[in-house]
Amino acid sequence: TNSIPIDQTHGTAIDASTIITGNFSELVIGVRQSMRIELLRETYAANYQFGFLAHLRADVQPMHEESFVKISGIIP
């Protein structure tokens, strides 16, 4: 995901990041509605291209929080 920042401060480093790892078989995904994919013709028509818009409402929840861990201070 790109929602985990790569500019966290850890000690003197200003480019640290975080890793979330664990037993992903213990992660439950709940789908609230089926995925909808729309074809966008007009937006890209000038270049003879097509675009796609995908939409899905879902949520995730660990069955056991102990199955996952957050590791902070990862420096490249």
N, CA, C and O atoms as a CHARMM CRD file, in Angstrom:
* protein
*
  304
    1    1 THR  N      0.83400  -1.17900   0.00000 PROA 1      0.00000
    2    1 THR  CA     0.00000   0.00000   0.00000 PROA 1      0.00000
    3    1 THR  C      0.87700   1.23900   0.00000 PROA 1      0.00000
    4    1 THR  O      2.01200   1.20800   0.47700 PROA 1      0.00000
    5    2 ASN  N      0.36300   2.29700  -0.52100 PROA 2      0.00000
    6    2 ASN  CA     1.10100   3.54700  -0.47600 PROA 2      0.00000
    7    2 ASN  C      0.59600   4.43900   0.65300 PROA 2      0.00000
    8    2 ASN  O      0.94200   5.61900   0.70700 PROA 2      0.00000
    9    3 SER  N     -0.21800   3.89200   1.55400 PROA 3      0.00000
   10    3 SER  CA    -0.71600   4.69200   2.66600 PROA 3      0.00000
   11    3 SER  C      0.21700   4.64600   3.87400 PROA 3      0.00000
   12    3 SER  O     -0.03400   5.33800   4.86000 PROA 3      0.00000
   13    4 ILE  N      1.28000   3.85600   3.82600 PROA 4      0.00000
   14    4 ILE  CA     2.27500   3.83600   4.89400 PROA 4      0.00000
   15    4 ILE  C      3.36600   4.84000   4.51900 PROA 4      0.00000
   16    4 ILE  O      3.99900   4.70500   3.47200 PROA 4      0.00000
   17    5 PRO  N      3.58700   5.84200   5.36700 PROA 5      0.00000
   18    5 PRO  CA     4.55500   6.88300   5.00900 PROA 5      0.00000
   19    5 PRO  C      5.99100   6.35800   4.97500 PROA 5      0.00000
   20    5 PRO  O      6.33800   5.39900   5.66400 PROA 5      0.00000
   21    6 ILE  N      6.80500   7.00600   4.16300 PROA 6      0.00000
   22    6 ILE  CA     8.22900   6.65600   4.06800 PROA 6      0.00000
   23    6 ILE  C      9.10000   7.80400   4.57300 PROA 6      0.00000
   24    6 ILE  O     10.30100   7.84200   4.30400 PROA 6      0.00000
   25    7 ASP  N      8.49800   8.73000   5.29800 PROA 7      0.00000
   26    7 ASP  CA     9.24300   9.87400   5.80800 PROA 7      0.00000
   27    7 ASP  C      9.10000  10.02600   7.32000 PROA 7      0.00000
   28    7 ASP  O      9.06000  11.14300   7.83600 PROA 7      0.00000
   29    8 GLN  N      9.02200   8.89500   8.02900 PROA 8      0.00000
   30    8 GLN  CA     8.91900   8.93100   9.48100 PROA 8      0.00000
   31    8 GLN  C     10.29200   9.20200  10.09500 PROA 8      0.00000
   32    8 GLN  O     11.31900   8.85500   9.51200 PROA 8      0.00000
   33    9 THR  N     10.30200   9.82100  11.26500 PROA 9      0.00000
   34    9 THR  CA    11.55100  10.07100  11.98400 PROA 9      0.00000
   35    9 THR  C     11.80300   8.92400  12.93700 PROA 9      0.00000
   36    9 THR  O     10.92400   8.54200  13.71000 PROA 9      0.00000
   37   10 HSD  N     13.01300   8.37200  12.88000 PROA 10     0.00000
   38   10 HSD  CA    13.42600   7.29500  13.78300 PROA 10     0.00000
   39   10 HSD  C     14.88900   7.54300  14.12400 PROA 10     0.00000
   40   10 HSD  O     15.77000   7.33700  13.28900 PROA 10     0.00000
   41   11 GLY  N     15.14400   7.98000  15.33600 PROA 11     0.00000
   42   11 GLY  CA    16.50900   8.37200  15.69800 PROA 11     0.00000
   43   11 GLY  C     16.90200   9.60500  14.89300 PROA 11     0.00000
   44   11 GLY  O     16.21100  10.62300  14.92900 PROA 11     0.00000
   45   12 THR  N     18.01300   9.50900  14.16700 PROA 12     0.00000
   46   12 THR  CA    18.43500  10.62300  13.31400 PROA 12     0.00000
   47   12 THR  C     17.94000  10.47700  11.88600 PROA 12     0.00000
   48   12 THR  O     18.11200  11.39100  11.08000 PROA 12     0.00000
   49   13 ALA  N     17.33100   9.34800  11.55800 PROA 13     0.00000
   50   13 ALA  CA    16.83400   9.12300  10.19700 PROA 13     0.00000
   51   13 ALA  C     15.49500   9.83200  10.00600 PROA 13     0.00000
   52   13 ALA  O     14.65300   9.85300  10.90400 PROA 13     0.00000
   53   14 ILE  N     15.31600  10.41000   8.82400 PROA 14     0.00000
   54   14 ILE  CA    14.04300  11.06600   8.50100 PROA 14     0.00000
   55   14 ILE  C     13.32800  10.35000   7.35600 PROA 14     0.00000
   56   14 ILE  O     12.31400  10.83200   6.85000 PROA 14     0.00000
   57   15 ASP  N     13.86800   9.18900   6.95000 PROA 15     0.00000
   58   15 ASP  CA    13.27500   8.42900   5.84800 PROA 15     0.00000
   59   15 ASP  C     12.88600   7.02200   6.27500 PROA 15     0.00000
   60   15 ASP  O     12.95100   6.08300   5.48100 PROA 15     0.00000
   61   16 ALA  N     12.47900   6.88200   7.53400 PROA 16     0.00000
   62   16 ALA  CA    12.10400   5.56800   8.05700 PROA 16     0.00000
   63   16 ALA  C     10.67200   5.22000   7.65100 PROA 16     0.00000
   64   16 ALA  O      9.89000   6.09400   7.27700 PROA 16     0.00000
   65   17 SER  N     10.34300   3.93600   7.73000 PROA 17     0.00000
   66   17 SER  CA     9.02100   3.46300   7.37600 PROA 17     0.00000
   67   17 SER  C      8.57600   2.39500   8.36500 PROA 17     0.00000
   68   17 SER  O      9.24800   2.15700   9.36900 PROA 17     0.00000
   69   18 THR  N      7.45600   1.75600   8.08800 PROA 18     0.00000
   70   18 THR  CA     6.86300   0.74700   8.95900 PROA 18     0.00000
   71   18 THR  C      6.47500  -0.47100   8.13500 PROA 18     0.00000
   72   18 THR  O      6.07900  -0.34800   6.97500 PROA 18     0.00000
   73   19 ILE  N      6.59100  -1.65300   8.74700 PROA 19     0.00000
   74   19 ILE  CA     6.14200  -2.89900   8.12100 PROA 19     0.00000
   75   19 ILE  C      5.06000  -3.50700   8.99900 PROA 19     0.00000
   76   19 ILE  O      5.20600  -3.56800  10.22000 PROA 19     0.00000
   77   20 ILE  N      3.97800  -3.95500   8.38100 PROA 20     0.00000
   78   20 ILE  CA     2.94700  -4.72200   9.08600 PROA 20     0.00000
   79   20 ILE  C      3.01700  -6.13900   8.53500 PROA 20     0.00000
   80   20 ILE  O      2.82300  -6.36300   7.34000 PROA 20     0.00000
   81   21 THR  N      3.29400  -7.08000   9.40700 PROA 21     0.00000
   82   21 THR  CA     3.46000  -8.46400   8.98100 PROA 21     0.00000
   83   21 THR  C      2.70600  -9.38400   9.93300 PROA 21     0.00000
   84   21 THR  O      2.32200  -8.97900  11.03000 PROA 21     0.00000
   85   22 GLY  N      2.50400 -10.60100   9.51100 PROA 22     0.00000
   86   22 GLY  CA     1.81600 -11.54600  10.36300 PROA 22     0.00000
   87   22 GLY  C      1.26200 -12.71100   9.57400 PROA 22     0.00000
   88   22 GLY  O      1.64700 -12.94400   8.42900 PROA 22     0.00000
   89   23 ASN  N      0.36500 -13.43200  10.19300 PROA 23     0.00000
   90   23 ASN  CA    -0.26800 -14.59200   9.59800 PROA 23     0.00000
   91   23 ASN  C     -1.54600 -14.12700   8.89900 PROA 23     0.00000
   92   23 ASN  O     -2.60300 -14.02500   9.52200 PROA 23     0.00000
   93   24 PHE  N     -1.43900 -13.84900   7.60100 PROA 24     0.00000
   94   24 PHE  CA    -2.56700 -13.27800   6.88100 PROA 24     0.00000
   95   24 PHE  C     -3.70800 -14.26800   6.65200 PROA 24     0.00000
   96   24 PHE  O     -4.76800 -13.87500   6.16600 PROA 24     0.00000
   97   25 SER  N     -3.51300 -15.54200   6.99100 PROA 25     0.00000
   98   25 SER  CA    -4.65000 -16.46500   6.95800 PROA 25     0.00000
   99   25 SER  C     -5.60000 -16.18100   8.11900 PROA 25     0.00000
  100   25 SER  O     -6.72000 -16.69300   8.14200 PROA 25     0.00000
  101   26 GLU  N     -5.15900 -15.36300   9.09200 PROA 26     0.00000
  102   26 GLU  CA    -5.98100 -14.96300  10.22900 PROA 26     0.00000
  103   26 GLU  C     -6.69000 -13.63100   9.96700 PROA 26     0.00000
  104   26 GLU  O     -7.25800 -13.04600  10.88900 PROA 26     0.00000
  105   27 LEU  N     -6.66400 -13.14800   8.72800 PROA 27     0.00000
  106   27 LEU  CA    -7.29500 -11.88400   8.37600 PROA 27     0.00000
  107   27 LEU  C     -8.59900 -12.15800   7.63400 PROA 27     0.00000
  108   27 LEU  O     -8.61100 -12.88100   6.63700 PROA 27     0.00000
  109   28 VAL  N     -9.68900 -11.58400   8.11700 PROA 28     0.00000
  110   28 VAL  CA   -10.99800 -11.77700   7.51600 PROA 28     0.00000
  111   28 VAL  C    -11.33000 -10.54500   6.67400 PROA 28     0.00000
  112   28 VAL  O    -11.16600  -9.41200   7.12800 PROA 28     0.00000
  113   29 ILE  N    -11.79500 -10.77300   5.44700 PROA 29     0.00000
  114   29 ILE  CA   -12.19400  -9.69200   4.55900 PROA 29     0.00000
  115   29 ILE  C    -13.70300  -9.77700   4.36700 PROA 29     0.00000
  116   29 ILE  O    -14.22700 -10.78900   3.90200 PROA 29     0.00000
  117   30 GLY  N    -14.38100  -8.71700   4.72700 PROA 30     0.00000
  118   30 GLY  CA   -15.83200  -8.65700   4.56000 PROA 30     0.00000
  119   30 GLY  C    -16.17700  -7.74700   3.39200 PROA 30     0.00000
  120   30 GLY  O    -15.79600  -6.57700   3.38300 PROA 30     0.00000
  121   31 VAL  N    -16.89200  -8.27400   2.40900 PROA 31     0.00000
  122   31 VAL  CA   -17.27500  -7.50300   1.23200 PROA 31     0.00000
  123   31 VAL  C    -18.69700  -7.00700   1.43400 PROA 31     0.00000
  124   31 VAL  O    -19.61700  -7.79900   1.63700 PROA 31     0.00000
  125   32 ARG  N    -18.87200  -5.68900   1.37700 PROA 32     0.00000
  126   32 ARG  CA   -20.18700  -5.09100   1.60800 PROA 32     0.00000
  127   32 ARG  C    -21.03400  -5.06000   0.34700 PROA 32     0.00000
  128   32 ARG  O    -22.26000  -5.14000   0.42800 PROA 32     0.00000
  129   33 GLN  N    -20.42000  -4.94700  -0.78900 PROA 33     0.00000
  130   33 GLN  CA   -21.14200  -5.00500  -2.05600 PROA 33     0.00000
  131   33 GLN  C    -20.17700  -5.54100  -3.10300 PROA 33     0.00000
  132   33 GLN  O    -18.96100  -5.46200  -2.92900 PROA 33     0.00000
  133   34 SER  N    -20.71100  -6.08000  -4.18000 PROA 34     0.00000
  134   34 SER  CA   -19.84900  -6.65500  -5.20400 PROA 34     0.00000
  135   34 SER  C    -19.05700  -5.55900  -5.91100 PROA 34     0.00000
  136   34 SER  O    -19.45700  -4.39500  -5.92800 PROA 34     0.00000
  137   35 MET  N    -17.93100  -5.95300  -6.49300 PROA 35     0.00000
  138   35 MET  CA   -17.09400  -4.99300  -7.19400 PROA 35     0.00000
  139   35 MET  C    -17.79600  -4.49000  -8.44500 PROA 35     0.00000
  140   35 MET  O    -18.40200  -5.26400  -9.18700 PROA 35     0.00000
  141   36 ARG  N    -17.70700  -3.20200  -8.66600 PROA 36     0.00000
  142   36 ARG  CA   -18.30100  -2.58300  -9.84600 PROA 36     0.00000
  143   36 ARG  C    -17.17000  -2.01100 -10.69200 PROA 36     0.00000
  144   36 ARG  O    -16.34600  -1.24800 -10.18800 PROA 36     0.00000
  145   37 ILE  N    -17.12300  -2.37200 -11.96800 PROA 37     0.00000
  146   37 ILE  CA   -16.11000  -1.86100 -12.89100 PROA 37     0.00000
  147   37 ILE  C    -16.82400  -1.15400 -14.03000 PROA 37     0.00000
  148   37 ILE  O    -17.68300  -1.73000 -14.69800 PROA 37     0.00000
  149   38 GLU  N    -16.45700   0.10200 -14.23900 PROA 38     0.00000
  150   38 GLU  CA   -17.05100   0.89500 -15.31000 PROA 38     0.00000
  151   38 GLU  C    -15.99600   1.21400 -16.35500 PROA 38     0.00000
  152   38 GLU  O    -14.83600   1.46800 -16.02900 PROA 38     0.00000
  153   39 LEU  N    -16.40400   1.19700 -17.58800 PROA 39     0.00000
  154   39 LEU  CA   -15.52800   1.54600 -18.70200 PROA 39     0.00000
  155   39 LEU  C    -15.66900   3.03900 -18.97900 PROA 39     0.00000
  156   39 LEU  O    -16.77600   3.53500 -19.19100 PROA 39     0.00000
  157   40 LEU  N    -14.54600   3.75300 -18.97700 PROA 40     0.00000
  158   40 LEU  CA   -14.53700   5.19300 -19.22800 PROA 40     0.00000
  159   40 LEU  C    -14.02700   5.43100 -20.64300 PROA 40     0.00000
  160   40 LEU  O    -12.82200   5.38900 -20.89000 PROA 40     0.00000
  161   41 ARG  N    -14.93200   5.67800 -21.55700 PROA 41     0.00000
  162   41 ARG  CA   -14.54800   5.87400 -22.95900 PROA 41     0.00000
  163   41 ARG  C    -14.26100   7.33600 -23.28200 PROA 41     0.00000
  164   41 ARG  O    -13.27400   7.65700 -23.94400 PROA 41     0.00000
  165   42 GLU  N    -15.14000   8.21500 -22.80500 PROA 42     0.00000
  166   42 GLU  CA   -15.06500   9.61200 -23.21000 PROA 42     0.00000
  167   42 GLU  C    -13.77700  10.29300 -22.75800 PROA 42     0.00000
  168   42 GLU  O    -13.20000  11.08000 -23.50800 PROA 42     0.00000
  169   43 THR  N    -13.33200  10.00600 -21.56700 PROA 43     0.00000
  170   43 THR  CA   -12.15800  10.67600 -21.00700 PROA 43     0.00000
  171   43 THR  C    -10.91300  10.44300 -21.84700 PROA 43     0.00000
  172   43 THR  O    -10.08200  11.34100 -21.98100 PROA 43     0.00000
  173   44 TYR  N    -10.77400   9.26400 -22.40800 PROA 44     0.00000
  174   44 TYR  CA    -9.54800   8.89800 -23.12900 PROA 44     0.00000
  175   44 TYR  C     -9.74900   8.77100 -24.63900 PROA 44     0.00000
  176   44 TYR  O     -8.85700   8.29800 -25.34300 PROA 44     0.00000
  177   45 ALA  N    -10.90000   9.18400 -25.13500 PROA 45     0.00000
  178   45 ALA  CA   -11.24100   8.98200 -26.54500 PROA 45     0.00000
  179   45 ALA  C    -10.27600   9.69800 -27.48600 PROA 45     0.00000
  180   45 ALA  O     -9.99600   9.18500 -28.56900 PROA 45     0.00000
  181   46 ALA  N     -9.76600  10.85200 -27.11300 PROA 46     0.00000
  182   46 ALA  CA    -8.86900  11.61300 -27.99300 PROA 46     0.00000
  183   46 ALA  C     -7.59000  10.85000 -28.30400 PROA 46     0.00000
  184   46 ALA  O     -6.97700  11.06300 -29.35000 PROA 46     0.00000
  185   47 ASN  N     -7.18500   9.96000 -27.39900 PROA 47     0.00000
  186   47 ASN  CA    -5.95700   9.17000 -27.59200 PROA 47     0.00000
  187   47 ASN  C     -6.24900   7.72500 -27.98200 PROA 47     0.00000
  188   47 ASN  O     -5.34500   6.89000 -27.96900 PROA 47     0.00000
  189   48 TYR  N     -7.50200   7.41700 -28.32900 PROA 48     0.00000
  190   48 TYR  CA    -7.91200   6.04400 -28.67500 PROA 48     0.00000
  191   48 TYR  C     -7.57700   5.06400 -27.53700 PROA 48     0.00000
  192   48 TYR  O     -7.06400   3.97100 -27.77500 PROA 48     0.00000
  193   49 GLN  N     -7.87300   5.47400 -26.32100 PROA 49     0.00000
  194   49 GLN  CA    -7.60200   4.65800 -25.14300 PROA 49     0.00000
  195   49 GLN  C     -8.88800   4.44700 -24.35400 PROA 49     0.00000
  196   49 GLN  O     -9.89500   5.11400 -24.59500 PROA 49     0.00000
  197   50 PHE  N     -8.84100   3.52200 -23.42100 PROA 50     0.00000
  198   50 PHE  CA    -9.95000   3.26700 -22.51000 PROA 50     0.00000
  199   50 PHE  C     -9.43400   3.38700 -21.08900 PROA 50     0.00000
  200   50 PHE  O     -8.26800   3.09800 -20.81800 PROA 50     0.00000
  201   51 GLY  N    -10.28800   3.80800 -20.19300 PROA 51     0.00000
  202   51 GLY  CA    -9.96800   3.84400 -18.77000 PROA 51     0.00000
  203   51 GLY  C    -10.98000   2.99800 -18.01900 PROA 51     0.00000
  204   51 GLY  O    -12.08400   2.75600 -18.50700 PROA 51     0.00000
  205   52 PHE  N    -10.60500   2.55600 -16.84600 PROA 52     0.00000
  206   52 PHE  CA   -11.49000   1.75100 -16.01100 PROA 52     0.00000
  207   52 PHE  C    -11.61900   2.40300 -14.64500 PROA 52     0.00000
  208   52 PHE  O    -10.65100   2.93600 -14.10300 PROA 52     0.00000
  209   53 LEU  N    -12.80400   2.35400 -14.10500 PROA 53     0.00000
  210   53 LEU  CA   -13.07300   2.82900 -12.76200 PROA 53     0.00000
  211   53 LEU  C    -13.61000   1.64200 -11.97500 PROA 53     0.00000
  212   53 LEU  O    -14.64600   1.08100 -12.33100 PROA 53     0.00000
  213   54 ALA  N    -12.91800   1.26000 -10.91500 PROA 54     0.00000
  214   54 ALA  CA   -13.33200   0.11400 -10.09700 PROA 54     0.00000
  215   54 ALA  C    -13.73400   0.61200  -8.71300 PROA 54     0.00000
  216   54 ALA  O    -13.09100   1.49700  -8.14600 PROA 54     0.00000
  217   55 HSD  N    -14.80000   0.03500  -8.18100 PROA 55     0.00000
  218   55 HSD  CA   -15.31000   0.43500  -6.87500 PROA 55     0.00000
  219   55 HSD  C    -15.71400  -0.81000  -6.09400 PROA 55     0.00000
  220   55 HSD  O    -16.43400  -1.67000  -6.60200 PROA 55     0.00000
  221   56 LEU  N    -15.23800  -0.89700  -4.84800 PROA 56     0.00000
  222   56 LEU  CA   -15.56400  -2.02300  -3.97600 PROA 56     0.00000
  223   56 LEU  C    -15.63600  -1.51900  -2.54900 PROA 56     0.00000
  224   56 LEU  O    -14.74300  -0.80500  -2.09600 PROA 56     0.00000
  225   57 ARG  N    -16.68400  -1.88200  -1.84300 PROA 57     0.00000
  226   57 ARG  CA   -16.78400  -1.56400  -0.42000 PROA 57     0.00000
  227   57 ARG  C    -16.48000  -2.82900   0.36000 PROA 57     0.00000
  228   57 ARG  O    -17.19100  -3.82800   0.25300 PROA 57     0.00000
  229   58 ALA  N    -15.41400  -2.77300   1.14600 PROA 58     0.00000
  230   58 ALA  CA   -14.99400  -3.93700   1.92400 PROA 58     0.00000
  231   58 ALA  C    -14.34700  -3.46400   3.22300 PROA 58     0.00000
  232   58 ALA  O    -14.03200  -2.28400   3.38100 PROA 58     0.00000
  233   59 ASP  N    -14.15800  -4.39000   4.13400 PROA 59     0.00000
  234   59 ASP  CA   -13.51200  -4.10100   5.39900 PROA 59     0.00000
  235   59 ASP  C    -12.66600  -5.30800   5.78800 PROA 59     0.00000
  236   59 ASP  O    -12.93600  -6.42700   5.35100 PROA 59     0.00000
  237   60 VAL  N    -11.65700  -5.08400   6.59700 PROA 60     0.00000
  238   60 VAL  CA   -10.80900  -6.18200   7.06100 PROA 60     0.00000
  239   60 VAL  C    -10.75200  -6.17100   8.58400 PROA 60     0.00000
  240   60 VAL  O    -10.85400  -5.12000   9.21700 PROA 60     0.00000
  241   61 GLN  N    -10.59000  -7.35200   9.15400 PROA 61     0.00000
  242   61 GLN  CA   -10.50000  -7.48600  10.60200 PROA 61     0.00000
  243   61 GLN  C     -9.66800  -8.72600  10.92300 PROA 61     0.00000
  244   61 GLN  O     -9.93800  -9.79700  10.38000 PROA 61     0.00000
  245   62 PRO  N     -8.66300  -8.60700  11.79200 PROA 62     0.00000
  246   62 PRO  CA    -7.92100  -9.80300  12.19600 PROA 62     0.00000
  247   62 PRO  C     -8.75700 -10.66200  13.14600 PROA 62     0.00000
  248   62 PRO  O     -9.45700 -10.13800  14.01300 PROA 62     0.00000
  249   63 MET  N     -8.68000 -11.98600  12.97700 PROA 63     0.00000
  250   63 MET  CA    -9.38600 -12.88200  13.89800 PROA 63     0.00000
  251   63 MET  C     -8.74500 -12.82600  15.27900 PROA 63     0.00000
  252   63 MET  O     -9.43400 -12.89100  16.29800 PROA 63     0.00000
  253   64 HSD  N     -7.41000 -12.70400  15.30300 PROA 64     0.00000
  254   64 HSD  CA    -6.65600 -12.58500  16.55200 PROA 64     0.00000
  255   64 HSD  C     -5.60600 -11.49400  16.34200 PROA 64     0.00000
  256   64 HSD  O     -4.72900 -11.63200  15.49000 PROA 64     0.00000
  257   65 GLU  N     -5.69400 -10.42100  17.10900 PROA 65     0.00000
  258   65 GLU  CA    -4.76100  -9.30800  16.93200 PROA 65     0.00000
  259   65 GLU  C     -3.31600  -9.72900  17.16900 PROA 65     0.00000
  260   65 GLU  O     -2.39500  -9.11300  16.63200 PROA 65     0.00000
  261   66 GLU  N     -3.10800 -10.78400  17.97600 PROA 66     0.00000
  262   66 GLU  CA    -1.75700 -11.26400  18.26100 PROA 66     0.00000
  263   66 GLU  C     -1.09300 -11.87100  17.02500 PROA 66     0.00000
  264   66 GLU  O      0.11600 -12.10100  17.02800 PROA 66     0.00000
  265   67 SER  N     -1.86200 -12.13200  15.97600 PROA 67     0.00000
  266   67 SER  CA    -1.32400 -12.73200  14.75600 PROA 67     0.00000
  267   67 SER  C     -0.59000 -11.72000  13.88700 PROA 67     0.00000
  268   67 SER  O      0.02900 -12.09600  12.89200 PROA 67     0.00000
  269   68 PHE  N     -0.65000 -10.43100  14.25200 PROA 68     0.00000
  270   68 PHE  CA    -0.03200  -9.38700  13.44400 PROA 68     0.00000
  271   68 PHE  C      0.85100  -8.51100  14.31300 PROA 68     0.00000
  272   68 PHE  O      0.61100  -8.35100  15.51000 PROA 68     0.00000
  273   69 VAL  N      1.87700  -7.94800  13.69100 PROA 69     0.00000
  274   69 VAL  CA     2.80100  -7.08000  14.41200 PROA 69     0.00000
  275   69 VAL  C      3.20000  -5.90800  13.52000 PROA 69     0.00000
  276   69 VAL  O      3.29900  -6.04200  12.30000 PROA 69     0.00000
  277   70 LYS  N      3.42400  -4.76700  14.14700 PROA 70     0.00000
  278   70 LYS  CA     3.87100  -3.56000  13.43600 PROA 70     0.00000
  279   70 LYS  C      5.33600  -3.32700  13.79000 PROA 70     0.00000
  280   70 LYS  O      5.68000  -3.19200  14.96400 PROA 70     0.00000
  281   71 ILE  N      6.19100  -3.28000  12.78300 PROA 71     0.00000
  282   71 ILE  CA     7.61800  -3.06000  12.97800 PROA 71     0.00000
  283   71 ILE  C      7.92700  -1.64900  12.48900 PROA 71     0.00000
  284   71 ILE  O      7.79200  -1.35800  11.30000 PROA 71     0.00000
  285   72 SER  N      8.33500  -0.78200  13.39400 PROA 72     0.00000
  286   72 SER  CA     8.60700   0.61800  13.05100 PROA 72     0.00000
  287   72 SER  C     10.10800   0.85500  12.95400 PROA 72     0.00000
  288   72 SER  O     10.91000   0.08100  13.47600 PROA 72     0.00000
  289   73 GLY  N     10.46700   1.93200  12.27800 PROA 73     0.00000
  290   73 GLY  CA    11.87400   2.33800  12.20400 PROA 73     0.00000
  291   73 GLY  C     12.65200   1.62300  11.13500 PROA 73     0.00000
  292   73 GLY  O     13.86400   1.46100  11.27700 PROA 73     0.00000
  293   74 ILE  N     12.00700   1.18300  10.06000 PROA 74     0.00000
  294   74 ILE  CA    12.69800   0.51700   8.95400 PROA 74     0.00000
  295   74 ILE  C     13.38600   1.59200   8.13100 PROA 74     0.00000
  296   74 ILE  O     12.73700   2.50200   7.61500 PROA 74     0.00000
  297   75 ILE  N     14.70500   1.48200   8.01000 PROA 75     0.00000
  298   75 ILE  CA    15.50000   2.49000   7.29100 PROA 75     0.00000
  299   75 ILE  C     16.07700   1.84200   6.03000 PROA 75     0.00000
  300   75 ILE  O     16.66300   0.76100   6.09500 PROA 75     0.00000
  301   76 PRO  N     15.90600   2.51000   4.87600 PROA 76     0.00000
  302   76 PRO  CA    16.41900   1.91700   3.62900 PROA 76     0.00000
  303   76 PRO  C     17.94400   1.86700   3.58200 PROA 76     0.00000
  304   76 PRO  O     18.51600   1.39600   2.59800 PROA 76     0.00000
